[in-house]
Amino acid sequence: MKNMLFSPGAAGFFLQDMDAPADAVEVSAEVEAFLRQAIIWGAEEFLFSGESVSVAYPAHLQEYATDNKAPTQYPATQAS
């Protein structure tokens, strides 16, 4: 199975055969699952850096997302 493409600007997923936006990047199944969950929580900013992805939530959701441990980073950082 091919990996999906994700467009941060469109906050959408595309099959590799589709005409995806220029900002679309290939994501693994694990990253796709993380992004889908973050979008459900309301994430609207997506930052890709090598093998990691981070998301940010709008100001009006920030407290709710923090209090309820919304996903913010893939891979998840380990609490010490």
Contacts in CASP RR format, 6 or more apart in sequence:
PFRMAT RR
TARGET T0000
AUTHOR 0000-0000-0000
METHOD contacts of the structure
MODEL  1
MKNMLFSPGAAGFFLQDMDAPADAVEVSAEVEAFLRQAIIWGAEEFLFSG
ESVSVAYPAHLQEYATDNKAPTQYPATQAS
1 29 0 8 1.000
2 15 0 8 1.000
2 16 0 8 1.000
3 16 0 8 1.000
3 26 0 8 1.000
3 27 0 8 1.000
3 28 0 8 1.000
3 29 0 8 1.000
3 32 0 8 1.000
4 13 0 8 1.000
4 14 0 8 1.000
4 15 0 8 1.000
4 16 0 8 1.000
4 26 0 8 1.000
4 27 0 8 1.000
4 29 0 8 1.000
4 32 0 8 1.000
5 13 0 8 1.000
5 14 0 8 1.000
5 15 0 8 1.000
5 16 0 8 1.000
5 18 0 8 1.000
5 20 0 8 1.000
5 24 0 8 1.000
5 25 0 8 1.000
5 26 0 8 1.000
5 27 0 8 1.000
6 12 0 8 1.000
6 13 0 8 1.000
6 14 0 8 1.000
6 24 0 8 1.000
6 25 0 8 1.000
6 27 0 8 1.000
6 31 0 8 1.000
6 32 0 8 1.000
6 35 0 8 1.000
6 46 0 8 1.000
7 13 0 8 1.000
7 14 0 8 1.000
7 20 0 8 1.000
7 21 0 8 1.000
7 23 0 8 1.000
7 24 0 8 1.000
7 25 0 8 1.000
8 23 0 8 1.000
8 25 0 8 1.000
8 45 0 8 1.000
8 46 0 8 1.000
8 48 0 8 1.000
9 21 0 8 1.000
9 23 0 8 1.000
9 46 0 8 1.000
10 21 0 8 1.000
10 23 0 8 1.000
11 39 0 8 1.000
11 43 0 8 1.000
11 44 0 8 1.000
11 46 0 8 1.000
12 39 0 8 1.000
13 32 0 8 1.000
13 35 0 8 1.000
13 36 0 8 1.000
14 20 0 8 1.000
14 21 0 8 1.000
14 24 0 8 1.000
16 26 0 8 1.000
25 48 0 8 1.000
27 35 0 8 1.000
27 53 0 8 1.000
30 74 0 8 1.000
31 53 0 8 1.000
31 74 0 8 1.000
34 53 0 8 1.000
34 71 0 8 1.000
34 74 0 8 1.000
35 43 0 8 1.000
35 46 0 8 1.000
35 53 0 8 1.000
35 55 0 8 1.000
35 74 0 8 1.000
37 71 0 8 1.000
38 46 0 8 1.000
38 55 0 8 1.000
38 70 0 8 1.000
38 71 0 8 1.000
38 72 0 8 1.000
41 57 0 8 1.000
41 61 0 8 1.000
41 65 0 8 1.000
41 70 0 8 1.000
41 71 0 8 1.000
42 57 0 8 1.000
42 58 0 8 1.000
42 61 0 8 1.000
42 65 0 8 1.000
42 70 0 8 1.000
43 55 0 8 1.000
43 56 0 8 1.000
43 57 0 8 1.000
43 70 0 8 1.000
43 71 0 8 1.000
44 56 0 8 1.000
44 57 0 8 1.000
44 58 0 8 1.000
45 55 0 8 1.000
45 56 0 8 1.000
46 53 0 8 1.000
46 54 0 8 1.000
46 55 0 8 1.000
47 53 0 8 1.000
47 54 0 8 1.000
47 55 0 8 1.000
47 56 0 8 1.000
51 75 0 8 1.000
52 73 0 8 1.000
52 74 0 8 1.000
52 75 0 8 1.000
53 73 0 8 1.000
53 74 0 8 1.000
54 72 0 8 1.000
54 73 0 8 1.000
54 74 0 8 1.000
55 71 0 8 1.000
55 72 0 8 1.000
55 73 0 8 1.000
56 72 0 8 1.000
57 65 0 8 1.000
57 70 0 8 1.000
61 70 0 8 1.000
64 70 0 8 1.000
65 72 0 8 1.000
END
